[in-house]
Amino acid sequence: MKLKHLASAIIMGSISCGAAATAIQGNSLQSQLDALSDGNFYDVNNAQHTPDEQWEINASNGSVARLLFESADFENIASFGIYDIADTSNRLRIFEASAYVPFVGPVGGSCGTAEASCPPFSNNFEVVVNDTPGEFNDGLYQFSGGLLGESATFSSNRFGFYLDSGDGTFFSEVSKNSDGTDHMVAYRGDGSLGFDINGGTDYSPLGTGEYIMAFEDLNANNPDYDGDFDDFVFLMESVTAVPEPGTLALLGLGLAGLGAARRRQKA
C-alpha cells in the first residue's frame, strides 16, 4: 500500500473506531424530523454523526439549545443537562419537565396564563461558558416563576449530555451508561437542509455548527425498551463534537507508525 493511501486509512480508521451506527427502531424519529424539514430529513440510521459523546462550546457568547419534541411516557418528569466528563455526578441541569411551560402564542400574546409570567421562549435553554475554564451556567430556560439560574464548574470545557428519566440516568458517553448501551445519537447540519424548529414552513438551512441530538429514555434491560430514540430530541448550536482521548491516541500511534515507515522507505 502506498504511504499516502496508508495515511488515509489510518486517519479514517481512527475516526471511525467505535463509531458504528446505533440502530434506530421504528419510524417515529424519522417521521417527526421529516415533518420539521423542507423535504426528507437525513436518514436517521445512516447519517449519524461521530464522534458524539463529548462536546465543547465554540462561541464566546455560549450556546442555545431548543427542545424539538418529546415522545415518551416520562416526558412529564424528565430532566436534561450537561455533565463533567471527569465526574458524571457533577452536572448542570438546564431543563426540568415538571417546571416546563410550553409557549403557545406570539411574544406579548396569550399563552394560557397571566401575561406577566408568559415565557416567550420557554422551550429554549442556553448554556453559557464563562471566562473561567469549565464554568457553565444556564441562561434562557425559564420556570414559570423566573429564571432557573443554576451554574456548575467542570474539570474542563469539555462536557457530555445526560437525560434523567423515570427509568434511569443516561449519558452521551456509552461507557458511562449502566446498561452499556448507546442512548444518544447526533445529526450534523450540512448547510443545505431546510428546517423549521417551530414545525411550520419558515425553513432555514440547518448549519454545520448545528446538531440535532436524540435520546432513548429506557434502560435496555427494561422489557419495554423500544430503541426509537424519539424520547427527548433537541437542536443545539455553536458546539463541536470532540474525539475522546483514546481516539486521538490511536491516531497518534498510527501517524507515528507511518513516520517510521517513511524512514524505512528512505533508508
GULUMTOR-269884 format. One line per 4 residues: number of its first residue (from 0); for each residue x, y, z of C-alpha. Coordinates in nm, 2 decimals. Example, Ala and Ser with C-alpha at 12.3 -4.5 7.8 and 13.67 -1.06 7.14 Angstrom:
BEGIN
0	1.23,-0.45,0.78 ~ 1.37,-0.11,0.71
This chain:
BEGIN
0	0.00,0.00,0.00 ~ 0.14,0.34,-0.09 ~ 0.21,0.57,0.20 ~ -0.05,0.83,0.11
4	-0.31,0.56,0.10 ~ -0.19,0.42,0.43 ~ -0.21,0.76,0.58 ~ -0.57,0.80,0.47
8	-0.65,0.45,0.61 ~ -0.50,0.54,0.94 ~ -0.69,0.86,0.97 ~ -1.02,0.72,0.86
12	-0.98,0.41,1.08 ~ -0.90,0.63,1.38 ~ -1.21,0.84,1.33 ~ -1.44,0.55,1.27
16	-1.31,0.34,1.55 ~ -1.60,0.25,1.78 ~ -1.83,0.46,1.56 ~ -2.07,0.20,1.43
20	-2.42,0.35,1.39 ~ -2.68,0.29,1.66 ~ -2.98,0.11,1.52 ~ -3.29,0.33,1.54
24	-3.61,0.11,1.58 ~ -3.93,0.21,1.42 ~ -4.01,0.51,1.21 ~ -4.11,0.77,1.48
28	-3.79,0.96,1.49 ~ -3.75,0.97,1.11 ~ -4.11,1.08,1.05 ~ -4.11,1.36,1.32
32	-3.78,1.50,1.19 ~ -3.91,1.48,0.83 ~ -4.21,1.69,0.94 ~ -3.97,1.97,1.05
36	-3.78,1.96,0.72 ~ -3.85,2.10,0.38 ~ -3.81,1.75,0.24 ~ -3.68,1.43,0.39
40	-3.45,1.47,0.69 ~ -3.12,1.28,0.68 ~ -3.15,0.90,0.72 ~ -3.16,0.86,1.10
44	-2.97,0.53,1.08 ~ -2.71,0.61,0.82 ~ -2.64,0.98,0.88 ~ -2.55,0.97,1.25
48	-2.26,1.20,1.33 ~ -1.95,1.06,1.51 ~ -1.79,1.14,1.74 ~ -2.10,1.23,1.95
52	-2.00,1.15,2.31 ~ -1.81,1.46,2.42 ~ -1.87,1.83,2.33 ~ -1.74,2.18,2.36
56	-1.90,2.52,2.30 ~ -1.72,2.71,2.02 ~ -1.88,3.05,2.06 ~ -1.77,3.31,2.32
60	-2.13,3.40,2.40 ~ -2.24,3.05,2.47 ~ -2.48,2.80,2.31 ~ -2.85,2.79,2.28
64	-3.04,2.46,2.26 ~ -3.40,2.42,2.15 ~ -3.63,2.13,2.26 ~ -3.79,2.00,1.94
68	-4.02,1.72,2.07 ~ -4.06,1.46,2.33 ~ -4.24,1.13,2.27 ~ -4.21,0.95,2.60
72	-4.40,0.82,2.89 ~ -4.16,1.00,3.12 ~ -4.19,1.34,2.94 ~ -4.36,1.50,3.24
76	-4.08,1.41,3.49 ~ -3.76,1.40,3.27 ~ -3.47,1.64,3.33 ~ -3.18,1.72,3.09
80	-2.85,1.89,3.11 ~ -2.47,1.86,3.07 ~ -2.22,1.68,3.29 ~ -1.85,1.69,3.36
84	-1.68,1.40,3.17 ~ -1.45,1.35,3.47 ~ -1.74,1.31,3.71 ~ -2.09,1.23,3.60
88	-2.24,1.34,3.93 ~ -2.12,1.70,3.86 ~ -2.40,1.83,3.64 ~ -2.57,2.14,3.52
92	-2.95,2.09,3.48 ~ -3.08,2.30,3.20 ~ -3.43,2.15,3.15 ~ -3.68,2.02,3.41
96	-4.00,1.89,3.27 ~ -4.20,1.95,3.58 ~ -4.13,2.32,3.55 ~ -4.16,2.35,3.18
100	-4.42,2.60,3.04 ~ -4.49,2.54,2.67 ~ -4.51,2.85,2.45 ~ -4.83,2.87,2.26
104	-4.85,3.22,2.13 ~ -4.65,3.52,2.00 ~ -4.44,3.74,2.23 ~ -4.69,3.96,2.42
108	-4.98,3.73,2.33 ~ -5.18,3.48,2.52 ~ -5.02,3.17,2.65 ~ -5.29,3.04,2.87
112	-5.16,3.21,3.19 ~ -5.11,3.56,3.32 ~ -4.93,3.77,3.06 ~ -4.67,3.89,3.31
116	-4.55,3.53,3.36 ~ -4.59,3.43,2.99 ~ -4.25,3.29,2.88 ~ -4.20,3.37,2.51
120	-3.92,3.11,2.46 ~ -3.95,2.86,2.73 ~ -3.85,2.57,2.50 ~ -3.51,2.73,2.46
124	-3.24,2.67,2.71 ~ -2.90,2.83,2.69 ~ -2.57,2.70,2.82 ~ -2.31,2.97,2.87
128	-1.94,2.91,2.92 ~ -1.78,3.19,3.12 ~ -1.43,3.33,3.11 ~ -1.32,3.08,3.38
132	-1.25,2.74,3.21 ~ -1.51,2.48,3.29 ~ -1.76,2.73,3.43 ~ -2.11,2.69,3.29
136	-2.44,2.85,3.36 ~ -2.79,2.83,3.21 ~ -2.92,3.14,3.05 ~ -3.26,3.14,2.88
140	-3.45,2.85,3.02 ~ -3.74,2.97,3.23 ~ -3.95,2.83,3.51 ~ -4.30,2.98,3.53
144	-4.17,3.18,3.82 ~ -3.85,3.31,3.66 ~ -3.50,3.21,3.55 ~ -3.36,2.88,3.67
148	-3.03,3.05,3.74 ~ -2.80,2.74,3.80 ~ -2.43,2.71,3.74 ~ -2.16,2.45,3.77
152	-1.78,2.43,3.73 ~ -1.64,2.13,3.54 ~ -1.29,2.00,3.52 ~ -1.26,2.14,3.17
156	-1.47,2.30,2.89 ~ -1.55,1.95,2.76 ~ -1.89,1.80,2.86 ~ -2.14,1.53,2.78
160	-2.52,1.54,2.77 ~ -2.74,1.35,3.01 ~ -3.11,1.26,3.03 ~ -3.26,1.17,3.36
164	-3.59,0.98,3.31 ~ -3.81,0.76,3.52 ~ -3.60,0.46,3.41 ~ -3.26,0.59,3.49
168	-3.00,0.85,3.40 ~ -2.84,0.81,3.06 ~ -2.52,0.97,2.93 ~ -2.39,1.06,2.58
172	-2.08,0.85,2.67 ~ -2.18,0.49,2.62 ~ -1.92,0.36,2.87 ~ -2.10,0.55,3.15
176	-2.44,0.40,3.09 ~ -2.53,0.13,3.34 ~ -2.67,-0.09,3.06 ~ -2.37,-0.05,2.84
180	-2.60,0.08,2.56 ~ -2.59,0.40,2.35 ~ -2.86,0.63,2.45 ~ -2.79,0.94,2.23
184	-2.74,0.99,1.86 ~ -2.65,1.31,1.68 ~ -2.70,1.46,1.33 ~ -2.50,1.75,1.20
188	-2.64,2.01,0.96 ~ -2.49,2.04,0.62 ~ -2.60,2.39,0.53 ~ -2.85,2.27,0.26
192	-3.13,2.10,0.45 ~ -3.42,2.34,0.52 ~ -3.55,2.31,0.88 ~ -3.82,2.49,1.08
196	-3.78,2.43,1.45 ~ -4.14,2.55,1.51 ~ -4.29,2.29,1.28 ~ -4.41,2.54,1.02
200	-4.28,2.63,0.67 ~ -4.04,2.91,0.76 ~ -3.74,2.69,0.67 ~ -3.38,2.80,0.71
204	-3.07,2.59,0.64 ~ -2.95,2.36,0.92 ~ -2.59,2.48,0.95 ~ -2.27,2.29,1.00
208	-2.25,2.43,1.36 ~ -2.59,2.30,1.45 ~ -2.66,1.95,1.57 ~ -2.98,1.76,1.64
212	-2.95,1.51,1.93 ~ -3.19,1.24,2.01 ~ -3.22,1.04,2.33 ~ -3.36,0.70,2.42
216	-3.50,0.71,2.78 ~ -3.55,0.34,2.86 ~ -3.29,0.11,3.00 ~ -3.20,-0.16,2.75
220	-3.28,-0.42,3.02 ~ -3.63,-0.30,3.05 ~ -3.87,-0.53,2.87 ~ -4.05,-0.22,2.73
224	-3.72,-0.09,2.57 ~ -3.81,0.02,2.22 ~ -3.49,0.19,2.09 ~ -3.68,0.45,1.90
228	-3.47,0.75,2.02 ~ -3.76,1.00,2.00 ~ -3.79,1.05,2.37 ~ -3.61,1.38,2.40
232	-3.50,1.54,2.08 ~ -3.33,1.88,2.07 ~ -3.12,2.11,1.85 ~ -2.80,2.27,1.97
236	-2.59,2.53,1.80 ~ -2.24,2.67,1.84 ~ -2.10,2.33,1.97 ~ -1.83,2.10,1.84
240	-1.81,1.73,1.88 ~ -1.47,1.63,2.00 ~ -1.29,1.29,1.98 ~ -1.22,1.11,2.30
244	-0.86,1.09,2.41 ~ -0.84,0.72,2.32 ~ -0.93,0.80,1.96 ~ -0.66,1.07,1.95
248	-0.41,0.84,2.10 ~ -0.49,0.58,1.84 ~ -0.44,0.84,1.56 ~ -0.11,0.94,1.71
252	0.02,0.59,1.72 ~ -0.09,0.54,1.36 ~ 0.09,0.85,1.25 ~ 0.40,0.75,1.44
256	0.40,0.42,1.27 ~ 0.36,0.60,0.93 ~ 0.66,0.81,1.01 ~ 0.86,0.50,1.09
260	0.75,0.35,0.76 ~ 0.86,0.66,0.57 ~ 1.21,0.65,0.74 ~ 1.25,0.28,0.65
264	1.14,0.36,0.29 ~ 1.40,0.63,0.26 ~ 1.67,0.41,0.40
